[in-house]
Structure formats: structure tokens, C-alpha cells
Amino acid sequence: MNEVLVLSVAKLEQEGVLSSTSTHGKSLEFRGESGASIFTARLDLDWSDAERGLLTLRFQGGATSATFRIDAVRGDGTASGESSWWMICPATKGGAPCGRRVAKLFLPSAGGSFGCRFCHGLSYGAMPREQTRTDRGGA
């Protein structure tokens, strides 16, 4: 199975990325199943209001570079009364945007774009463990 990179709301919340008014220049490291670094991305987050933001991830590795833009939205409250954050799946299937509200997005190392497990055809058993790390550099 090819490596699949995981971007999760839980990790972004843990690192304080989603609690800021805006975040620019954070470094987000994606690791493979073995723990080895695969990619490092620059993360920018701009909020259009208190309920919606735009994540921009810029990957650069050798001759490969890519930019991904992902909407983040504040969802309904959890059982504990706290509101939760979600990402909107940016993948398209059959020419139509997916638009699912998800906690994790996946990026196959073979290329393509971030998408939810449905768009990439991943079952729960086939999904990789989360292997990302956010550096606290940047502001």
C-alpha cells in the first residue's frame, strides 16, 4: 500500500492552530508509517469570520511543489458543550465537489489532492495512523 498522508483537526487543535485569529508560516511535518519525514508543508490559516477559515498548505520537496486550500468551519457543539472544528472535503468526484464535513483528510503519496476517506475509497481498517507534527515556529 502506498503511503497516505493525514491532516486532522485534532492535531491542528492540539497545536493551537485553530484557536488563533490567524496563523502564518507554521511548519507542518508529515511522517510515514515508519515515522520518517515524507514532506514538510508551510501552513497558513486566515479566518473570514469566527465560524469559517481557509487553510492553505504549501508543500515543497525537490522538484515537487503543491498548494492545497481547505475550508475549515466551526460545527455544532459537542456533548460537553464545546464547539468543534471541521474541514470541508475539497475533492471532486464526477465533476462535483464532495463538500463533506470531516475531521481527517487524506493525501495519497502517489499524488492527487486531499480528500475524505469516501473520496479516496479508504475503509477504517485501511486508514493510516496519524503521523503529523506541527512545529511552533512562525506566528
N, C-alpha and C positions, 0 to 999 in steps of 0.2 A: 504494500500500500504506500502511495506517495505521502510525503509529509503534508499535513494540513495545518495552517496557522489559525490561531483562535484569538479573537478580540472579544473580551467580555466586559459587560457593565460592572460586574462585581470587582474585577481588577481595577477598572478605572475609578470606581467609587473608593476602593481601598487606598488608592494612591492620591485621593483628593482631587482628581481631575474634574469630576462632575460637580463639585461643590464650589468651584471658583466662578467668578463672574466671567472670566476668560482665561485661557491658558495658551501660551505661545512658546514653542521651542522645547517642549518636553521630549525626552528621548524614550521611545518605547521599543524594547528588545523582544523579538520573537524567537523562541527556542524550540528545537525539535524534540521528539520523544527521548532522545539520548541526553537532552539538556544542553546540547551545543547550540550556540547562537546561529540562527539562519539569516535573519535580517534585523536591521535597526531602522526604525522609522521616526521621523520627526512628527510630533503631534501638535496640532493647533486646534483650539476649540473656541468658537465665537458664538455667543448667545444672542439670538434675535429678541428674546424676551425671557422671563423667568421660567417658562414652560418648554422652550424649544431652543436647541442649539445645533450647530453644524460642526462635526468633527472632520478635520482634514488630516489624512495620513500621507506622508511623503516618504516613499522607500527609495533608497539609493544603494545599489550594490554592484560594483564593477560597471559593466556596460548596461545594466538593467536599472531602470528607474520607473516609478509609477506613482500616481497620485489618486487617492480614493477620498470621496466625500460621502459622509454618512450622517443622516439626521439623527439627533438624539432628542427624545421627548420625555417629559415628566408624566408618569402614569398615575392611575388611581392609587389611593392609599393601600398599604399592606394591612395585614391583620393587627399589627402593632400600632397602626395609625400613621405610620410614616409614608410619605410618597416615594415611589420608586422610579428609577430611570430605565428607559428602553432605547434600543436602537431600531431604526426602521430599515428593514432589509432593502438594499439598493439594487439587488439583482433583478434581471428581467427574464421572463420565460414566455416564449411565444410572442415576443414583442411588447408584452405588458409588464409594468413594474410589479414586483411582488408586494412590497409595502407592509409585510408582516411586522408586528411589534415584537422584538426578540431581545433576549438577554445576551446571546452569543452570536457572533458572525464568524464564518469560516472562509479561509482563502487557500485553495489548493496550491501547493508549490509549483504545480505544472502550469500555472498562470491563470488568467481569468480575472474574476473580481470577487470581492467579499459577497457572501450570501448566507442565508439561513440554512439550517440543516435540510429543510424541504427542497430548496432550490439546488443544493448540491447532492441530494439523494443520500444523505447520511442517516443511518439509524442510530439510536442511542448507543448501542454496543460498538459501533464503528467510529464514534466520535473520539478525537484525541483528547488527552488530558490538557488542561490549560498550562501553557508554558510561556507566559509573557512576563516581562519585568519592566516597570516604568522607573526611569532614573528621575531623581528630583531636580536635576539641572534645568536651567531655563526658568522663566517666570510666567 
